[in-house]
Amino acid sequence: MVVGVVGIVAAGRVEAARTFALTAGLLFAAMAIWGFIDGDDVAGIFAIDTTDNISYAVLAAVGLVLGLTPETVQRNIGHPSHG
């Protein structure tokens, strides 16, 4: 829930959104890798199962792709050129 709230706050500026996407992507990637290796929990804090690991891996991929998308492409989303 906290990650979602931070994401909403960061969405107002492209630079903040990119930083958030990369940070969240790396966080979820670490959780997915740790979860696949351990299998029961992440750092003894988050109980996980295979479904959680797959979800974290997907969220990591989405975050990293969005965070690494060129800034010019991101700035043009929602502002299509009229030609």
C-alpha positions in Angstrom: 0.0 0.0 0.0 2.8 2.4 0.8 4.5 1.7 -2.5 1.2 2.6 -4.3 0.8 5.9 -2.4 4.4 6.9 -3.2 3.8 6.0 -6.8 0.7 8.2 -7.0 2.6 11.1 -5.4 5.6 10.6 -7.9 3.3 10.4 -10.9 3.0 14.2 -11.1 6.5 14.7 -12.6 8.2 12.6 -15.2 11.5 12.6 -13.4 10.0 11.5 -10.1 7.9 8.9 -11.8 11.0 7.5 -13.6 12.9 7.4 -10.3 10.0 5.7 -8.6 9.6 3.1 -11.3 13.3 2.2 -11.3 13.4 2.1 -7.5 10.2 0.0 -7.2 11.4 -2.3 -10.0 14.7 -2.9 -8.2 12.9 -3.5 -4.9 10.4 -6.0 -6.4 13.2 -7.7 -8.3 15.2 -8.2 -5.1 12.0 -9.5 -3.4 11.3 -11.9 -6.3 14.9 -13.3 -6.4 15.0 -13.7 -2.6 11.6 -15.3 -2.6 12.6 -17.8 -5.4 15.8 -18.7 -3.5 14.3 -18.9 0.0 10.8 -20.1 -0.9 9.1 -19.2 2.4 9.7 -15.6 3.2 11.7 -12.5 2.3 14.1 -11.4 5.0 11.9 -13.1 7.6 9.4 -10.2 7.2 7.2 -11.0 4.2 5.6 -14.4 3.9 5.6 -15.5 0.2 4.7 -18.3 -2.1 5.2 -19.0 -5.8 2.3 -16.7 -6.8 3.9 -13.8 -4.8 7.3 -14.5 -6.4 5.8 -14.4 -9.9 3.8 -11.2 -9.1 7.0 -9.5 -7.7 8.9 -10.6 -10.9 6.2 -9.1 -13.1 6.1 -5.9 -11.1 9.9 -5.7 -11.3 9.8 -6.1 -15.0 7.1 -3.4 -15.5 8.9 -1.0 -13.2 12.2 -1.5 -14.9 10.8 -1.2 -18.4 8.9 2.0 -17.5 11.8 3.5 -15.6 14.2 2.8 -18.5 11.9 4.0 -21.3 13.4 7.1 -22.8 12.2 10.3 -21.2 11.1 11.8 -24.6 8.7 8.9 -25.1 7.3 9.3 -21.6 6.8 13.0 -22.0 4.8 12.4 -25.2 2.5 9.8 -23.7 -1.0 11.4 -23.5 0.1 14.2 -25.8 -0.1 12.7 -29.3 1.0 14.9 -32.1 -1.8 16.1 -34.4 -0.7 15.5 -38.0 
